[in-house]
Amino acid sequence: MSTTDLDTSVHNALPLNLQPTHYDLQIFDIDETNDTFKGLVTIDLDVIQQTDRLVLNVRDIVIDNVQLKFNLTKTVTEVGCTIEPADVVNETVVLKFQETVKSGSLKAVINYSGVIQSNMTGFYKSTYKDLASDETKTMLSTQFEATDARRAFPCLDEPNRKATFQLSIATRANYTVLSNMPVLYCRTLDDGKKFATDSRELKVVQFEKTVVMSTYLLVWAIGEFECLEAFTDRSYNGSKVPIRVYTAIGNKEQGRFALETSTKVVDFFSKIFDIDYPLPKLDLLCVPNFTCNAMENFGLLTFRATALLFDNEKSDPKYKTRVAYVVSHEIAHQWFGNLVTMNWWNELWLNEGFATWVGWLAVDELYPEWNVFSTFVSESYESAKSLDSLRNSHPIEVAINSAKDIDQVFDAISYLKGASVIRMLSQSVGIDVFLKGVSIYLKKHKFGNAKTVDLWSGISEASGIDISKLMDNWIKKQGYPYLKVESAGDNLTITQTRFLAAGDVTPEDDKTIWWVPLNISVGSGTSVAENYALTEKSAVIPRPDSPFFKLNKDSVGVYRVFYSADLLKKISKNLDHFSAEDKVGLLADVNAAAIAGFLPTSKLLEFLLHFKSETDYVVWSEIIKSVEHLNSVWSETSDQRLSDSLTKFCRELFASQSERLGFEPKGNESYFDGQLRPLILLAAGTSGLEPVVSRCLELLENSTAIPPSLKQVVYSTVLSQKNATQEQFDLILQDLYNPSSPDTVETILISLGSVQNDLVIPQAVKLLEDCLTGHGRVALMNVNFLAGSLATNPKTRVLVWNFVKAHYDAIFETMQTSVILFDRFIKTLKEHANISIHNEILEFFSNKNVDGFNRSLQQALDQIKTNYAWIQRDKANITEYLNVE
């Protein structure tokens, strides 16, 4: 790779003088008691420009000694060097040569000592209970994305410094060892050397050399595993690819659904990308302690339990979709991210946005009855637009100046807005043409690095369209537009303006003109004016020859539409003619219009009432999301009568559907009614609908018999009652501490946020407090399920904020080593709607080090101001509409 390929103009990068080509890495003397290990890494580097130093990334590593060998025209000479003090801030160390090297190659042999982490980054330790013996067991594994390979071995830890790797690990003879590639050899040490802390025998496992890849994709795992194995249907290089799901002993059967999905997905992606899966095997490993859902390490994917394991008898059925999607997403990365990697983290969306969209495409191919793209519209597309409507959002392609900035962009913009603009573009040019362009891109850049412009070039070649011209503003500019639609005679006037949730766009904010595909719909299954696109501030187009119409068919375009009152009225009378995706888009747009002040909130409530007889799961999901946010924000008016009136409105909204569905599945009910039941019953129960509350109380009396799909319904409903008892709270905690399935813990932590009884509220908050300060029984990896739920509860969110203020140093000490977790915890502050709390938060963090979460903090403050302004503007309107006396 030439130095011209390595762009350092917008970030702090390592010097380009030396380019790594291969790492030979040995890990040994693993001490699980003292959490230490030793390593020996040999790095082969090409000399690109003359230099007298090698700069490496290191963190939590001590370099013991270094030997440098210089090779020029087959003459090898040793070069002396000194190890300069490590730069802790930039996480680098300089090896200063005693003479300048000008060309040829260099071999750096480095002995070092490292730390086995406990914070789910680098080379780290997980603990778990063995199912058979109830003993505490240990698993060792790695998590290197984004910049934590440097915690496990000295390296050039940047995505465009690709190389090959050969790994060997010395560990207990009874352990299974996994890595990116198949095992090359395994032998028991015969020199009498035993394990670091006891007399057990050791073995050395060496793996085959990897393909060229980035450091963050290297992986290894060590522990007592069992596995399920299957093979792809297609053959690759003459043989079928073995795929295995590894778990702790006793859990492998819960990995069967993931295994069945994986074999099909590998074949699906190999077909649509027209590139065979590039490695000789694929493993999927369940890791007990894991920050995110999963990690796409080349050839060995790692997961938290709820993203990989599914128990047909005990798991909540909704987790089946989650497993299918997360597995598909990570396998997609084997091509998009691993085979071809973004040049630098500012283009993270190339990895994550595409993998999100194509992951859902795979699930839709395998399980078409799930209609997952309607779920995508509500959960992904609308989530992206919510975040991107804040003034402190960021463009999809965002400047990343240092390693500390990277984790903050693993967010809804990079993943979900990225996926949404990919969906918009693919629908516009045609999915087959789009995928042909993707294949061109992957083939041209395989085993290398690429930029956004390279993807656009491939799709342009396939489509004959200048894709950069259409998409540059979507990628490089922050935000998205809303379209104002007005009718005059036979024409429509459509105007685009940047949308901000607070409704306070200034001329300075509104300088971007987006390419906006209008895609006008006159009902489900039909489409007119397919080729209309708005490419200027305003345009006049012919009005469709139909009594009603809607822009943005199936909510594909990344924008909002605000209609004049008469047009919205006609849409409201014809909702049955639109798809679920259309209805979700309409609901979200009306909700956003009310929050931003384009419509009075009473009009939002009126619009919601049109959906009382709706039976689609995804549409109800959007309705419930809207009313939950409404209740959460408006509970801070300090007007109990208004809060009670809103709760009554919700009960009336949910009543007919909760009665229709009931608690027992009907013999011939649809798949979607099975999804809808827990959603409706949860909303009805937590709003106090009496028949639902009574049935939940009955079910709790025999809690072991609660169907998995109704566990959150029952627990949340019971805890949301003001007369919930200590006995009920303790019973739910027993299930938390002795979970019956992988998803039980997450379900219960979310349920605990519903507490309303003053007796148990402090106990729920105490669970969070203990976790935040490293003293609790709730694993840190799950902290934000509880934190997020307590934040949406008006009775607990201030208690949590008060604890944060009083114990911030202890919280920061616990969470600083897992920046992503802390960043997501900070996001929960956005639920407040009180301007005095806003000012407190602003003042509190004014003298704190906010590196790694400043963007999320500013976004939370944006949202609080928006919530507060909504209340101030519309309190009289909503009070009058609800007849509050």
RONUVO-527728 format. One line per 4 residues: number of its first residue (from 1); their letters; for each residue x, z, y of C-alpha. Coordinates in steps of 0.02 Angstrom, whole numbers, m for minus. Layout:
residues N
NUM> a> X,Z,Y ~ ...
END
This chain:
residues 885
1> mstt> 0,0,0 ~ 70,m47,169 ~ 71,68,318 ~ m52,m47,405
5> dldt> m183,9,279 ~ m166,190,331 ~ m259,222,493 ~ m201,380,581
9> svhn> m274,341,752 ~ m418,463,746 ~ m354,608,643 ~ m207,718,604
13> alpl> m127,632,455 ~ 32,653,356 ~ 176,538,407 ~ 169,366,330
17> nlqp> 354,348,291 ~ 332,395,108 ~ 191,337,m5 ~ 158,426,m172
21> thyd> 139,318,m326 ~ 134,446,m468 ~ 123,635,m500 ~ 183,716,m660
25> lqif> 102,889,m656 ~ 131,1036,m774 ~ 27,1195,m761 ~ 88,1347,m858
29> dide> 109,1537,m858 ~ m77,1556,m821 ~ m110,1742,m792 ~ m297,1777,m792
33> tndt> m270,1962,m759 ~ m167,1943,m602 ~ m241,1775,m554 ~ m77,1680,m542
37> fkgl> 0,1526,m620 ~ 156,1421,m609 ~ 175,1235,m589 ~ 302,1097,m596
41> vtid> 259,936,m507 ~ 364,780,m500 ~ 308,660,m365 ~ 365,479,m362
45> ldvi> 363,404,m187 ~ 403,235,m113 ~ 503,235,48 ~ 399,135,171
49> qqtd> 500,178,328 ~ 663,271,347 ~ 640,459,357 ~ 732,623,337
53> rlvl> 585,727,278 ~ 441,738,156 ~ 284,822,224 ~ 169,893,90
57> nvrd> 3,984,97 ~ 7,1161,27 ~ m108,1311,36 ~ m90,1475,m59
61> ivid> 65,1402,m142 ~ 245,1460,m138 ~ 377,1328,m172 ~ 515,1406,m275
65> nvql> 640,1263,m278 ~ 651,1076,m250 ~ 761,939,m321 ~ 761,767,m237
69> kfnl> 823,609,m319 ~ 843,446,m222 ~ 837,279,m312 ~ 903,120,m231
73> tktv> 936,m36,m336 ~ 941,69,m494 ~ 1069,189,m423 ~ 1005,369,m429
77> tevg> 1081,499,m315 ~ 1029,676,m280 ~ 980,717,m101 ~ 995,894,m36
81> ctie> 852,970,62 ~ 792,1129,143 ~ 616,1199,131 ~ 553,1237,306
85> padv> 427,1377,336 ~ 250,1323,292 ~ 132,1275,434 ~ m17,1385,389
89> vnet> m133,1307,519 ~ m106,1128,464 ~ m78,1176,282 ~ 86,1082,267
93> vvlk> 266,1112,219 ~ 416,1004,266 ~ 557,966,146 ~ 700,918,264
97> fqet> 828,799,187 ~ 1013,818,219 ~ 1023,631,243 ~ 903,493,295
101> vksg> 826,381,162 ~ 792,204,220 ~ 718,108,73 ~ 695,118,m115
105> slka> 605,263,m198 ~ 613,451,m204 ~ 575,577,m340 ~ 532,755,m286
109> viny> 538,887,m424 ~ 454,1046,m363 ~ 438,1213,m451 ~ 305,1322,m372
113> sgvi> 192,1473,m395 ~ 6,1473,m359 ~ m149,1581,m350 ~ m302,1565,m462
117> qsnm> m440,1572,m334 ~ m605,1666,m346 ~ m696,1569,m209 ~ m747,1411,m303
121> tgfy> m610,1305,m224 ~ m442,1241,m287 ~ m395,1305,m460 ~ m519,1447,m484
125> ksty> m594,1572,m604 ~ m777,1588,m655 ~ m847,1729,m760 ~ m1004,1733,m866
129> kdla> m1088,1830,m1005 ~ m1063,1765,m1181 ~ m1235,1741,m1260 ~ m1185,1806,m1431
133> sdet> m1075,1955,m1388 ~ m1132,1996,m1210 ~ m947,2004,m1167 ~ m884,1942,m999
137> ktml> m793,1778,m1025 ~ m683,1675,m911 ~ m681,1490,m871 ~ m546,1410,m764
141> stqf> m583,1248,m675 ~ m544,1151,m517 ~ m638,1095,m362 ~ m527,991,m248
145> eatd> m644,897,m131 ~ m618,888,12 ~ m444,964,40 ~ m411,1090,m97
149> arra> m296,997,m217 ~ m161,1072,m106 ~ m212,1245,m171 ~ m162,1192,m348
153> fpcl> m6,1086,m322 ~ 98,1020,m175 ~ 36,846,m137 ~ m8,717,m5
157> depn> m188,774,m2 ~ m273,632,90 ~ m395,506,15 ~ m292,352,59
161> rkat> m132,418,m23 ~ m185,363,m196 ~ m74,377,m350 ~ m81,398,m538
165> fqls> m70,569,m620 ~ m9,636,m787 ~ m60,814,m821 ~ m7,942,m951
169> iatr> m71,1120,m966 ~ m5,1266,m1067 ~ m142,1390,m1111 ~ m216,1494,m1252
173> anyt> m226,1404,m1417 ~ m411,1445,m1437 ~ m459,1366,m1271 ~ m525,1191,m1247
177> vlsn> m441,1097,m1105 ~ m523,951,m1015 ~ m463,832,m880 ~ m497,659,m809
181> mpvl> m425,566,m959 ~ m425,587,m1148 ~ m296,702,m1229 ~ m131,614,m1266
185> ycrt> m67,754,m1377 ~ m92,939,m1410 ~ 35,1052,m1494 ~ 55,1238,m1522
189> lddg> 213,1306,m1444 ~ 337,1349,m1581 ~ 466,1441,m1478 ~ 384,1610,m1492
193> kkfa> 314,1605,m1316 ~ 147,1692,m1302 ~ 9,1701,m1173 ~ 57,1778,m1006
197> tdsr> m39,1940,m1030 ~ m55,1962,m1218 ~ 13,1904,m1386 ~ m104,1759,m1418
201> elkv> m27,1592,m1461 ~ m6,1456,m1332 ~ m31,1270,m1342 ~ 16,1128,m1229
205> vqfe> m111,991,m1196 ~ m53,830,m1116 ~ m175,700,m1052 ~ m159,513,m1037
209> ktvv> m103,443,m872 ~ m245,418,m749 ~ m294,263,m655 ~ m244,255,m471
213> msty> m350,382,m378 ~ m356,508,m235 ~ m294,686,m256 ~ m467,760,m230
217> llvw> m527,675,m390 ~ m400,757,m506 ~ m480,892,m614 ~ m448,1009,m759
221> aige> m548,1144,m846 ~ m499,1277,m972 ~ m614,1386,m1076 ~ m717,1413,m1232
225> fecl> m833,1262,m1235 ~ m951,1174,m1351 ~ m1020,999,m1325 ~ m1148,866,m1365
229> eaft> m1088,688,m1384 ~ m1170,517,m1371 ~ m1113,339,m1334 ~ m1163,203,m1215
233> drsy> m1268,61,m1285 ~ m1150,m68,m1209 ~ m972,m93,m1268 ~ m826,m87,m1147
237> ngsk> m662,m168,m1197 ~ m729,m180,m1374 ~ m795,m3,m1395 ~ m936,106,m1334
241> vpir> m892,241,m1208 ~ m906,419,m1275 ~ m1003,535,m1159 ~ m1003,722,m1186
245> vyta> m1090,869,m1104 ~ m985,1028,m1113 ~ m1056,1203,m1090 ~ m1011,1382,m1129
249> ignk> m1044,1420,m1312 ~ m1230,1436,m1347 ~ m1294,1324,m1207 ~ m1258,1147,m1263
253> eqgr> m1437,1102,m1313 ~ m1490,1127,m1133 ~ m1376,981,m1091 ~ m1467,855,m1201
257> fale> m1575,781,m1063 ~ m1423,756,m951 ~ m1331,673,m1096 ~ m1475,554,m1132
261> tstk> m1484,509,m948 ~ m1296,485,m931 ~ m1277,357,m1069 ~ m1412,248,m990
265> vvdf> m1348,269,m812 ~ m1170,215,m855 ~ m1238,55,m928 ~ m1358,29,m782
269> fski> m1221,43,m650 ~ m1100,m64,m750 ~ m1235,m199,m750 ~ m1291,m193,m568
273> fdid> m1114,m179,m498 ~ m1051,m311,m621 ~ m900,m200,m653 ~ m876,m106,m817
277> yplp> m859,82,m813 ~ m671,98,m781 ~ m618,244,m893 ~ m614,270,m1082
281> kldl> m729,423,m1079 ~ m847,523,m970 ~ m871,712,m983 ~ m997,822,m893
285> lcvp> m956,1008,m882 ~ m1065,1155,m832 ~ m964,1278,m726 ~ m1036,1454,m707
289> nftc> m984,1475,m525 ~ m1005,1319,m419 ~ m1034,1299,m233 ~ m1131,1136,m225
293> name> m1234,1041,m353 ~ m1094,941,m432 ~ m927,854,m409 ~ m884,674,m455
297> nfgl> m706,698,m523 ~ m654,535,m606 ~ m702,547,m790 ~ m747,734,m788
301> ltfr> m900,780,m684 ~ m926,964,m647 ~ m1096,1045,m610 ~ m1183,1205,m570
305> atal> m1302,1249,m713 ~ m1464,1200,m626 ~ m1399,1024,m592 ~ m1349,990,m773
309> lfdn> m1446,1101,m893 ~ m1632,1090,m931 ~ m1727,1195,m1058 ~ m1886,1105,m1111
313> eksd> m1971,1270,m1152 ~ m1911,1383,m1012 ~ m1859,1277,m862 ~ m1972,1234,m716
317> pkyk> m2016,1050,m745 ~ m1966,1003,m567 ~ m1784,1034,m615 ~ m1791,889,m736
321> trva> m1798,767,m590 ~ m1656,862,m508 ~ m1545,847,m662 ~ m1582,661,m680
325> yvvs> m1542,628,m497 ~ m1384,735,m482 ~ m1312,662,m642 ~ m1350,486,m579
329> heia> m1276,523,m408 ~ m1112,586,m482 ~ m1097,441,m604 ~ m1126,320,m459
333> hqwf> m972,393,m377 ~ m864,331,m521 ~ m879,161,m436 ~ m927,205,m258
337> gnlv> m802,338,m205 ~ m682,343,m353 ~ m646,161,m395 ~ m660,120,m209
341> tmnw> m633,267,m92 ~ m666,285,93 ~ m507,268,195 ~ m531,433,284
345> wnel> m664,569,292 ~ m744,496,448 ~ m823,371,329 ~ m880,500,202
349> wlne> m1051,417,209 ~ m979,268,113 ~ m962,386,m35 ~ m1113,498,m12
353> gfat> m1243,390,73 ~ m1226,252,m54 ~ m1219,369,m205 ~ m1378,454,m143
357> wvgw> m1476,291,m129 ~ m1412,212,m289 ~ m1432,378,m382 ~ m1618,372,m343
361> lavd> m1620,187,m389 ~ m1555,233,m562 ~ m1684,371,m585 ~ m1821,249,m532
365> elyp> m1757,125,m661 ~ m1754,254,m801 ~ m1911,351,m757 ~ m2026,235,m658
369> ewnv> m2176,348,m688 ~ m2097,479,m573 ~ m2111,365,m420 ~ m1955,447,m350
373> fstf> m1939,343,m193 ~ m2098,422,m125 ~ m2011,589,m152 ~ m1857,518,m68
377> vses> m1959,480,89 ~ m2019,660,106 ~ m1866,756,48 ~ m1721,645,103
381> yesa> m1774,518,234 ~ m1875,644,335 ~ m1744,780,318 ~ m1615,661,389
385> ksld> m1727,617,536 ~ m1760,801,572 ~ m1575,839,589 ~ m1537,678,681
389> slrn> m1669,717,813 ~ m1561,860,878 ~ m1446,830,1025 ~ m1301,906,927
393> shpi> m1320,791,778 ~ m1182,664,745 ~ m1163,480,702 ~ m1155,430,519
397> evai> m975,378,547 ~ m904,529,637 ~ m731,572,701 ~ m641,695,588
401> nsak> m484,757,672 ~ m425,888,549 ~ m461,964,378 ~ m565,1102,459
405> didq> m692,975,520 ~ m724,892,353 ~ m843,1012,266 ~ m966,1007,412
409> vfda> m1008,824,381 ~ m1062,853,201 ~ m1236,859,275 ~ m1403,770,290
413> isyl> m1328,638,403 ~ m1189,581,286 ~ m1296,594,130 ~ m1477,566,180
417> kgas> m1470,463,339 ~ m1333,363,256 ~ m1446,333,106 ~ m1594,293,219
421> virm> m1504,158,317 ~ m1441,85,152 ~ m1621,82,90 ~ m1678,m2,252
425> lsqs> m1543,m134,241 ~ m1566,m167,55 ~ m1753,m193,78 ~ m1721,m310,224
429> vgid> m1596,m425,137 ~ m1669,m400,m37 ~ m1603,m275,m164 ~ m1527,m406,m279
433> vflk> m1434,m488,m135 ~ m1380,m317,m70 ~ m1310,m267,m241 ~ m1220,m432,m256
437> gvsi> m1135,m390,m90 ~ m1091,m218,m155 ~ m1012,m296,m309 ~ m907,m411,m199
441> ylkk> m850,m258,m100 ~ m806,m157,m255 ~ m710,m298,m338 ~ m610,m336,m182
445> hkfg> m557,m155,m153 ~ m554,m78,m327 ~ m425,60,m350 ~ m400,56,m162
449> nakt> m476,118,m1 ~ m602,36,113 ~ m698,55,275 ~ m877,26,326
453> vdlw> m834,m146,393 ~ m775,m195,218 ~ m944,m152,144 ~ m1033,m253,279
457> sgis> m915,m398,244 ~ m965,m401,60 ~ m1151,m396,98 ~ m1129,m528,234
461> easg> m1044,m642,108 ~ m1188,m620,m14 ~ m1329,m636,113 ~ m1263,m756,243
465> idis> m1313,m629,376 ~ m1200,m543,503 ~ m1228,m368,436 ~ m1111,m282,560
469> klmd> m1217,m350,702 ~ m1373,m271,626 ~ m1297,m107,569 ~ m1156,m54,686
473> nwik> m1269,48,800 ~ m1350,133,651 ~ m1180,189,589 ~ m1081,219,747
477> kqgy> m1216,289,863 ~ m1302,456,851 ~ m1490,467,831 ~ m1630,342,800
481> pylk> m1777,273,900 ~ m1963,302,910 ~ m2073,152,941 ~ m2216,164,1063
485> vesa> m2355,45,1008 ~ m2490,m12,1128 ~ m2623,m144,1100 ~ m2681,m269,1231
489> gdnl> m2796,m409,1174 ~ m2714,m509,1035 ~ m2542,m436,1064 ~ m2445,m277,1032
493> titq> m2315,m211,1152 ~ m2179,m114,1060 ~ m2046,m14,1151 ~ m1901,80,1074
497> trfl> m1832,242,1146 ~ m1713,368,1069 ~ m1807,512,990 ~ m1758,692,1020
501> aagd> m1856,834,940 ~ m1866,926,1105 ~ m1940,773,1191 ~ m1813,784,1332
505> vtpe> m1723,616,1320 ~ m1628,570,1477 ~ m1573,394,1530 ~ m1397,442,1475
509> ddkt> m1464,482,1300 ~ m1561,319,1288 ~ m1429,182,1299 ~ m1429,122,1119
513> iwwv> m1532,m28,1064 ~ m1558,m25,876 ~ m1602,m167,760 ~ m1775,m111,702
517> plni> m1863,m203,559 ~ m2049,m184,600 ~ m2124,m226,430 ~ m2308,m212,479
521> svgs> m2428,m154,343 ~ m2616,m184,331 ~ m2632,m81,173 ~ m2547,m33,11
525> gtsv> m2482,m181,m87 ~ m2489,m303,58 ~ m2373,m341,201 ~ m2374,m454,352
529> aeny> m2247,m500,485 ~ m2105,m462,365 ~ m1975,m548,473 ~ m2016,m464,638
533> alte> m1874,m357,703 ~ m1855,m272,870 ~ m1683,m311,939 ~ m1711,m268,1122
537> ksav> m1787,m125,1221 ~ m1963,m196,1217 ~ m2054,m345,1142 ~ m2228,m419,1130
541> iprp> m2285,m481,959 ~ m2451,m546,893 ~ m2572,m412,839 ~ m2611,m421,651
545> dspf> m2780,m497,609 ~ m2844,m336,532 ~ m2954,m193,589 ~ m2809,m74,557
549> fkln> m2621,m86,532 ~ m2465,21,524 ~ m2285,m17,570 ~ m2144,25,451
553> kdsv> m2226,m10,284 ~ m2180,119,152 ~ m2074,212,280 ~ m1920,106,249
557> gvyr> m1858,90,429 ~ m1765,239,502 ~ m1875,268,653 ~ m2035,351,709
561> vfys> m2192,265,772 ~ m2307,340,904 ~ m2472,249,922 ~ m2597,249,1064
565> adll> m2747,362,1032 ~ m2863,219,982 ~ m2739,145,858 ~ m2705,314,778
569> kkis> m2892,343,761 ~ m2912,179,665 ~ m2767,225,551 ~ m2845,396,519
573> knld> m3007,315,459 ~ m2915,202,336 ~ m2787,317,256 ~ m2846,272,81
577> hfsa> m2777,96,109 ~ m2598,156,130 ~ m2462,203,5 ~ m2399,380,m19
581> edkv> m2239,332,74 ~ m2344,269,219 ~ m2444,429,225 ~ m2288,536,222
585> glla> m2217,435,367 ~ m2378,452,467 ~ m2386,640,438 ~ m2204,664,487
589> dvna> m2223,557,643 ~ m2378,648,704 ~ m2293,814,670 ~ m2137,761,766
593> aaia> m2244,695,909 ~ m2330,864,926 ~ m2167,963,924 ~ m2089,847,1054
597> gflp> m2241,853,1167 ~ m2303,674,1144 ~ m2465,742,1068 ~ m2552,910,1087
601> tskl> m2532,1016,931 ~ m2721,1018,910 ~ m2710,832,869 ~ m2586,871,731
605> lefl> m2708,998,656 ~ m2850,872,669 ~ m2743,741,582 ~ m2701,859,439
609> lhfk> m2886,885,403 ~ m2903,701,358 ~ m2801,738,201 ~ m2908,875,123
613> setd> m2957,762,m21 ~ m2782,688,m45 ~ m2718,701,m224 ~ m2540,636,m210
617> yvvw> m2402,763,m239 ~ m2281,692,m111 ~ m2411,679,26 ~ m2459,860,m1
621> seii> m2275,906,0 ~ m2261,834,176 ~ m2423,920,232 ~ m2360,1088,169
625> ksve> m2191,1063,250 ~ m2280,1033,415 ~ m2393,1186,407 ~ m2254,1300,344
629> hlns> m2148,1253,494 ~ m2298,1276,607 ~ m2331,1450,538 ~ m2147,1498,543
633> vwse> m2126,1449,727 ~ m2293,1507,793 ~ m2279,1677,710 ~ m2158,1720,851
637> tsdq> m2294,1713,984 ~ m2326,1901,958 ~ m2510,1854,952 ~ m2574,1918,785
641> rlsd> m2744,1839,812 ~ m2665,1668,830 ~ m2558,1694,674 ~ m2711,1748,576
645> sltk> m2808,1596,636 ~ m2668,1479,580 ~ m2664,1562,410 ~ m2852,1542,396
649> fcre> m2833,1357,441 ~ m2707,1340,298 ~ m2821,1425,172 ~ m2961,1305,216
653> lfas> m2844,1157,204 ~ m2785,1205,28 ~ m2947,1273,m44 ~ m3026,1118,m121
657> qser> m2867,1057,m205 ~ m2823,1228,m275 ~ m2998,1241,m348 ~ m2989,1065,m422
661> lgfe> m2820,1094,m503 ~ m2836,1275,m559 ~ m2700,1363,m658 ~ m2725,1275,m824
665> pkgn> m2673,1094,m856 ~ m2816,977,m899 ~ m2807,880,m1060 ~ m2799,708,m980
669> esyf> m2722,749,m813 ~ m2593,636,m732 ~ m2407,670,m716 ~ m2434,691,m529
673> dgql> m2568,825,m549 ~ m2443,921,m654 ~ m2322,912,m507 ~ m2456,949,m378
677> rpli> m2526,1106,m460 ~ m2381,1226,m423 ~ m2358,1152,m250 ~ m2539,1180,m198
681> llaa> m2557,1349,m284 ~ m2397,1413,m200 ~ m2459,1361,m28 ~ m2633,1430,m61
685> gtsg> m2570,1593,m135 ~ m2446,1634,3 ~ m2581,1597,133 ~ m2690,1727,48
689> lepv> m2824,1620,m36 ~ m2911,1755,m136 ~ m2945,1668,m304 ~ m2763,1615,m314
693> vsrc> m2698,1787,m268 ~ m2808,1871,m398 ~ m2751,1754,m536 ~ m2568,1780,m490
697> lell> m2588,1968,m500 ~ m2663,1948,m673 ~ m2521,1836,m731 ~ m2388,1957,m669
701> enst> m2456,2092,m785 ~ m2387,1989,m930 ~ m2241,1910,m839 ~ m2155,1843,m995
705> aipp> m2305,1728,m1024 ~ m2300,1647,m851 ~ m2275,1458,m873 ~ m2107,1404,m800
709> slkq> m2191,1289,m675 ~ m2293,1434,m605 ~ m2158,1568,m595 ~ m2124,1539,m410
713> vvys> m2311,1529,m376 ~ m2343,1698,m454 ~ m2190,1788,m385 ~ m2205,1722,m208
717> tvls> m2392,1752,m200 ~ m2379,1931,m261 ~ m2234,1973,m145 ~ m2323,1893,4
721> qkna> m2463,2021,m7 ~ m2449,2167,112 ~ m2498,2285,m29 ~ m2364,2224,m151
725> tqeq> m2298,2373,m248 ~ m2126,2438,m291 ~ m2168,2413,m474 ~ m2205,2228,m445
729> fdli> m2045,2205,m345 ~ m1941,2290,m482 ~ m2021,2183,m617 ~ m1969,2025,m525
733> lqdl> m1793,2093,m501 ~ m1779,2121,m689 ~ m1809,1935,m714 ~ m1677,1898,m580
737> ynps> m1546,2000,m670 ~ m1595,1939,m844 ~ m1644,1758,m814 ~ m1733,1662,m950
741> spdt> m1672,1489,m895 ~ m1537,1414,m782 ~ m1660,1389,m639 ~ m1740,1562,m644
745> veti> m1614,1640,m523 ~ m1642,1508,m389 ~ m1831,1520,m409 ~ m1833,1708,m390
749> lisl> m1715,1713,m242 ~ m1829,1591,m151 ~ m1980,1696,m199 ~ m1902,1856,m132
753> gsvq> m1908,1783,42 ~ m2098,1798,40 ~ m2098,1988,53 ~ m2224,2063,176
757> ndlv> m2238,2245,122 ~ m2136,2361,234 ~ m2088,2461,78 ~ m1996,2319,m9
761> ipqa> m1940,2213,140 ~ m1782,2319,166 ~ m1740,2302,m19 ~ m1751,2112,m14
765> vkll> m1643,2107,141 ~ m1520,2228,60 ~ m1494,2106,m83 ~ m1437,1978,44
769> edcl> m1331,2104,139 ~ m1239,2156,m19 ~ m1207,1976,m68 ~ m1143,1931,106
773> tghg> m1017,2073,102 ~ m960,2042,m77 ~ m1042,2194,m158 ~ m1202,2128,m234
777> rval> m1268,2067,m401 ~ m1321,1902,m326 ~ m1181,1775,m348 ~ m1110,1710,m185
781> mnvn> m1145,1531,m242 ~ m1331,1571,m233 ~ m1331,1665,m68 ~ m1418,1530,32
785> flag> m1570,1520,m80 ~ m1608,1698,m26 ~ m1543,1680,152 ~ m1644,1523,183
789> slat> m1803,1600,116 ~ m1784,1761,216 ~ m1749,1656,372 ~ m1917,1569,360
793> npkt> m2006,1737,347 ~ m2047,1804,521 ~ m2042,1983,457 ~ m1864,1971,391
797> rvlv> m1769,1844,496 ~ m1732,1965,638 ~ m1674,2098,513 ~ m1550,1973,441
801> wnfv> m1486,1926,613 ~ m1465,2109,660 ~ m1363,2137,502 ~ m1254,1985,540
805> kahy> m1217,2054,713 ~ m1174,2226,648 ~ m1068,2171,500 ~ m1000,2002,550
809> daif> m818,2042,510 ~ m860,2092,331 ~ m971,1940,308 ~ m838,1823,377
813> etmq> m708,1902,263 ~ m818,1869,112 ~ m871,1693,155 ~ m727,1617,254
817> tsvi> m642,1551,99 ~ m796,1448,56 ~ m826,1357,219 ~ m972,1254,152
821> lfdr> m1069,1409,101 ~ m1041,1491,269 ~ m1086,1333,363 ~ m1251,1324,268
825> fikt> m1284,1507,300 ~ m1263,1478,487 ~ m1393,1339,476 ~ m1527,1467,430
829> lkeh> m1523,1534,609 ~ m1624,1381,662 ~ m1788,1462,607 ~ m1796,1577,758
833> anis> m1912,1530,901 ~ m1871,1666,1027 ~ m1764,1618,1177 ~ m1691,1793,1187
837> ihne> m1626,1774,1008 ~ m1557,1604,1058 ~ m1462,1686,1200 ~ m1401,1826,1087
841> ilef> m1332,1702,960 ~ m1249,1600,1097 ~ m1168,1755,1172 ~ m1120,1830,1003
845> fsnk> m1021,1677,946 ~ m945,1642,1117 ~ m789,1741,1072 ~ m785,1702,886
849> nvdg> m681,1575,792 ~ m813,1446,743 ~ m696,1319,662 ~ m785,1244,513
853> fnrs> m963,1283,568 ~ m974,1249,755 ~ m1078,1092,731 ~ m1208,1184,626
857> lqqa> m1212,1327,752 ~ m1249,1207,894 ~ m1383,1121,791 ~ m1465,1289,755
861> ldqi> m1465,1331,939 ~ m1542,1160,977 ~ m1681,1193,852 ~ m1718,1367,920
865> ktny> m1739,1297,1096 ~ m1853,1161,1028 ~ m1959,1290,935 ~ m1972,1398,1089
869> awiq> m2020,1253,1202 ~ m2156,1201,1080 ~ m2237,1372,1089 ~ m2227,1381,1278
873> rdka> m2301,1209,1300 ~ m2445,1214,1175 ~ m2499,1394,1154 ~ m2655,1373,1261
877> nite> m2699,1211,1172 ~ m2688,1280,997 ~ m2773,1443,1045 ~ m2922,1346,1111
881> ylnv> m2928,1229,960 ~ m2930,1373,836 ~ m3058,1471,938 ~ m2944,1622,946
885> e> m3035,1764,1032
END
